[in-house]
Amino acid sequence: MARITVFGIANCDTVKRARAWLDEQELAYEFHDFKKAGVPLPCLDEWLAAAGWQTLLNRKGTTWRKLTDAQREAVHDAASARALMLAQPSVIKRPVLRWPDGVITVGFDPAEWSQRLEA
C-alpha cells in the first residue's frame, strides 16, 4: 500500500508541525530530508508540474531573503526556479507531501489535510 511521503528539512518548524500532526492522526509516512539527502530530480519535476513554480518557491524564507537582488530577479519562470531549487533546496516551500493517491500538496494546512483524509 502506498504511503505518505513528506519532503522537507528536519529542523524546519513547519515540517516539525506537519510531522507532529501526522503522528497525532496515527498516519504512517516516510520522511525525506532534502537538505541531507538532496532533492530527487524526478520529484522536483513532479512537484513543479503539480503545484507550479510560484507555489513551490518560498519567497518568505531566509534563503530567499539572503539572495542578491540579481539572483532573485533571475527567477522568472519554471526553468530558472528549478535551477535555483536544485542549487539551494532551502528555497523550496515546505513540506511537500505526496499522498498515497499521488496528489502533491505544498505547505502545511491542517484543515486541508483533514479534508483529504475524509474524502
C-alpha positions as CSV (number, residue, x, y, z in Angstrom):
1,M,0.0,0.0,0.0
2,A,1.3,3.5,-0.9
3,R,2.3,5.7,2.0
4,I,2.5,9.4,2.5
5,T,5.9,10.8,1.7
6,V,6.9,14.0,3.5
7,F,9.7,16.0,1.8
8,G,11.3,18.8,3.7
9,I,14.1,19.8,6.2
10,A,14.1,18.2,9.6
11,N,14.8,21.4,11.5
12,C,12.1,23.5,9.7
13,D,9.3,24.5,12.2
14,T,6.6,24.0,9.6
15,V,7.8,20.5,8.8
16,K,8.0,19.7,12.5
17,R,4.4,20.8,13.0
18,A,3.3,18.8,9.9
19,R,5.0,15.6,11.1
20,A,3.6,16.1,14.6
21,W,0.1,16.4,13.1
22,L,0.6,13.2,11.0
23,D,1.8,11.4,14.2
24,E,-1.3,12.7,16.1
25,Q,-3.5,11.3,13.3
26,E,-1.5,8.0,13.5
27,L,-0.7,8.2,9.9
28,A,2.4,6.3,8.7
29,Y,4.7,8.3,6.5
30,E,8.2,8.3,5.1
31,F,10.4,11.4,5.6
32,H,12.9,12.6,3.0
33,D,15.2,15.3,4.3
34,F,16.2,17.1,1.1
35,K,18.8,19.2,3.0
36,K,20.7,16.0,3.8
37,A,19.7,13.6,1.0
38,G,19.2,16.2,-1.7
39,V,16.2,16.9,-3.9
40,P,15.4,14.0,-6.2
41,L,15.2,15.4,-9.7
42,P,12.2,13.4,-10.8
43,C,10.4,14.5,-7.6
44,L,11.2,18.2,-8.2
45,D,9.8,18.0,-11.7
46,E,6.7,16.2,-10.4
47,W,6.2,19.0,-7.8
48,L,6.7,21.7,-10.3
49,A,4.2,20.1,-12.7
50,A,1.6,19.6,-9.9
51,A,1.9,22.8,-7.9
52,G,3.6,25.3,-10.2
53,W,6.9,27.1,-9.6
54,Q,5.3,30.1,-8.0
55,T,3.7,27.9,-5.3
56,L,6.8,25.8,-4.7
57,L,9.2,28.8,-4.4
58,N,9.4,30.0,-0.9
59,R,9.8,33.8,-1.2
60,K,9.2,34.4,2.5
61,G,12.1,32.3,3.9
62,T,15.6,33.2,5.0
63,T,17.2,31.6,2.0
64,W,15.3,33.8,-0.5
65,R,15.9,36.9,1.6
66,K,19.7,36.2,1.6
67,L,19.8,36.0,-2.2
68,T,21.1,39.0,-4.0
69,D,18.7,41.2,-5.9
70,A,20.2,39.9,-9.1
71,Q,19.6,36.3,-8.0
72,R,16.0,37.0,-7.1
73,E,15.3,38.8,-10.3
74,A,16.8,35.9,-12.3
75,V,13.9,33.7,-11.2
76,H,11.2,34.5,-13.7
77,D,9.9,31.1,-14.9
78,A,9.8,27.4,-14.1
79,A,13.3,26.7,-15.5
80,S,15.0,29.4,-13.5
81,A,13.1,28.5,-10.4
82,R,14.0,24.8,-10.9
83,A,17.7,25.7,-11.2
84,L,17.6,27.7,-8.0
85,M,15.8,25.0,-6.1
86,L,18.4,22.4,-7.2
87,A,21.2,24.7,-6.1
88,Q,19.6,25.8,-2.9
89,P,16.9,23.3,-1.7
90,S,16.1,25.5,1.3
91,V,14.2,27.8,-1.1
92,I,11.6,25.1,-1.6
93,K,8.4,25.8,0.3
94,R,7.9,23.0,2.9
95,P,6.7,20.5,3.5
96,V,5.9,18.9,0.1
97,L,3.7,15.8,0.5
98,R,3.0,13.0,-1.9
99,W,-0.2,11.4,-0.7
100,P,-1.0,7.7,-1.3
101,D,-3.2,8.6,-4.3
102,G,-0.3,10.5,-5.9
103,V,-1.6,14.0,-5.2
104,I,1.1,16.6,-4.3
105,T,0.5,19.3,-1.8
106,V,2.8,22.1,-0.7
107,G,2.8,23.6,2.8
108,F,1.1,22.6,6.0
109,D,-2.7,23.2,6.2
110,P,-4.3,21.0,8.8
111,A,-7.9,21.8,7.6
112,E,-7.0,20.8,4.0
113,W,-5.2,17.7,5.2
114,S,-8.2,16.7,7.3
115,Q,-10.5,17.1,4.3
116,R,-8.1,14.9,2.2
117,L,-8.4,12.2,4.9
118,E,-12.2,12.4,5.0
119,A,-12.5,12.1,1.2
